[in-house]
Amino acid sequence: MTRNPAANAIRARSLETPHIPSDELTLEQVPDPDTCTNHELWDFAHSFNAYTHWGGLEEAHTASARAAAWQTAWIDENGLPEGEFYPAMEPELDTIRTDLFLDCRAERHCNQESEPSDTFWFGLREGVRAIRHRLTT
């Protein structure tokens, strides 16, 4: 398999990112999703090692899946009118950060031929936006 050097440049950055526990995270450490670069998003997503936090790969995926299932059940039961925000269904910081981390790890291991897609970067930006919201409420 031939790897794209430009695509791998951003992926190599994850090895250099220091871990920041969620209870020590400050708003200043979270990039502004409207102005930051893709590299800043990637670095931030790797500032939380979900494997270490949850105790392994399987445990991290289980925590993420459990949160997604809970959120889906809550929406099914209560509905989610367009444009409204429900604080009761807002995931914990660890869960949001786990999803960002796992998305980047999947991208790093599954898409080695090309640059990450615009949809991938949009998802990271929305996750970072949710983290910023969580830290300011």
C-alpha positions as CSV (number, residue, x, y, z in Angstrom):
1,M,0.0,0.0,0.0
2,T,1.4,3.4,-1.0
3,R,0.9,6.1,1.6
4,N,0.3,9.7,0.8
5,P,3.1,11.7,2.5
6,A,0.9,14.9,2.8
7,A,-1.9,12.9,4.4
8,N,0.5,11.2,6.8
9,A,2.1,14.5,8.0
10,I,-0.9,15.5,10.1
11,R,-1.3,11.9,11.4
12,A,2.2,11.8,12.8
13,R,1.5,14.8,15.0
14,S,-0.6,12.7,17.3
15,L,2.5,11.2,18.8
16,E,3.7,14.6,20.0
17,T,0.5,15.8,21.8
18,P,0.5,15.9,25.6
19,H,-2.4,14.4,27.5
20,I,-4.8,16.9,29.2
21,P,-7.3,15.3,31.6
22,S,-10.9,16.6,31.2
23,D,-11.0,17.9,34.8
24,E,-7.9,20.0,34.1
25,L,-9.1,21.3,30.7
26,T,-9.6,25.1,30.3
27,L,-11.4,27.0,27.6
28,E,-8.0,28.5,26.5
29,Q,-6.7,25.0,25.7
30,V,-9.7,24.3,23.4
31,P,-9.3,25.6,19.8
32,D,-11.9,27.9,18.4
33,P,-13.7,25.7,15.8
34,D,-14.4,28.7,13.6
35,T,-10.9,29.9,13.3
36,C,-8.5,27.0,14.1
37,T,-6.5,25.0,11.6
38,N,-7.1,21.3,10.9
39,H,-3.8,20.6,12.6
40,E,-5.0,22.3,15.8
41,L,-8.2,20.2,15.7
42,W,-6.1,17.0,15.2
43,D,-3.8,17.9,18.1
44,F,-6.6,18.8,20.4
45,A,-8.4,15.5,19.7
46,H,-5.2,13.7,20.7
47,S,-4.9,15.6,23.9
48,F,-7.2,13.0,25.5
49,N,-6.1,9.4,25.3
50,A,-9.3,7.5,25.5
51,Y,-7.5,4.2,25.6
52,T,-5.7,5.2,28.8
53,H,-8.7,6.9,30.3
54,W,-11.2,4.0,29.9
55,G,-8.6,1.2,30.3
56,G,-8.2,0.0,26.7
57,L,-9.4,0.0,23.2
58,E,-12.6,-2.1,23.8
59,E,-13.5,-0.1,26.9
60,A,-13.2,3.2,25.0
61,H,-15.4,2.0,22.2
62,T,-17.9,0.6,24.7
63,A,-18.1,4.0,26.5
64,S,-18.7,5.8,23.2
65,A,-21.3,3.3,22.1
66,R,-23.1,3.4,25.4
67,A,-23.3,7.2,25.3
68,A,-24.6,7.2,21.7
69,A,-27.3,4.6,22.6
70,W,-28.4,6.7,25.6
71,Q,-28.6,9.8,23.5
72,T,-30.6,8.0,20.8
73,A,-33.0,6.5,23.4
74,W,-33.5,10.0,25.0
75,I,-34.3,11.5,21.6
76,D,-36.7,8.7,20.8
77,E,-38.5,9.2,24.1
78,N,-38.5,13.0,24.3
79,G,-38.1,14.2,20.7
80,L,-35.7,16.8,19.6
81,P,-37.3,19.7,17.9
82,E,-35.2,21.4,15.3
83,G,-32.9,24.2,16.6
84,E,-33.4,23.4,20.3
85,F,-30.7,22.3,22.7
86,Y,-31.4,19.9,25.6
87,P,-28.8,20.1,28.4
88,A,-30.2,16.9,29.8
89,M,-28.8,15.0,26.8
90,E,-25.5,16.8,26.6
91,P,-22.7,14.2,27.0
92,E,-19.9,14.5,29.5
93,L,-16.6,16.0,28.5
94,D,-14.9,12.6,28.6
95,T,-17.5,11.2,26.2
96,I,-17.1,14.0,23.7
97,R,-13.3,13.8,23.9
98,T,-13.4,10.0,23.5
99,D,-15.4,10.4,20.3
100,L,-13.0,12.9,18.9
101,F,-10.0,10.7,19.8
102,L,-11.6,7.5,18.4
103,D,-12.6,9.4,15.2
104,C,-9.0,10.5,14.7
105,R,-7.6,7.0,15.4
106,A,-10.0,5.5,12.9
107,E,-9.0,8.0,10.3
108,R,-5.4,7.5,11.0
109,H,-5.6,3.7,10.6
110,C,-8.3,3.3,7.9
111,N,-7.6,6.1,5.5
112,Q,-3.9,6.2,4.7
113,E,-4.3,7.0,1.0
114,S,-5.7,10.5,1.1
115,E,-6.3,13.6,3.1
116,P,-9.1,13.4,5.7
117,S,-12.5,14.5,4.2
118,D,-14.3,17.7,4.7
119,T,-17.0,15.7,6.5
120,F,-14.4,14.4,8.9
121,W,-13.1,17.9,9.7
122,F,-16.7,19.2,10.1
123,G,-17.4,16.4,12.7
124,L,-14.3,17.3,14.7
125,R,-15.2,21.0,14.6
126,E,-18.7,20.2,15.9
127,G,-17.2,18.1,18.7
128,V,-14.8,20.9,19.7
129,R,-17.8,23.3,19.6
130,A,-19.7,21.0,22.1
131,I,-16.6,21.0,24.4
132,R,-16.4,24.8,24.4
133,H,-20.1,25.0,25.1
134,R,-19.7,22.5,28.0
135,L,-16.9,24.5,29.5
136,T,-18.8,27.7,29.4
137,T,-22.1,26.6,30.9
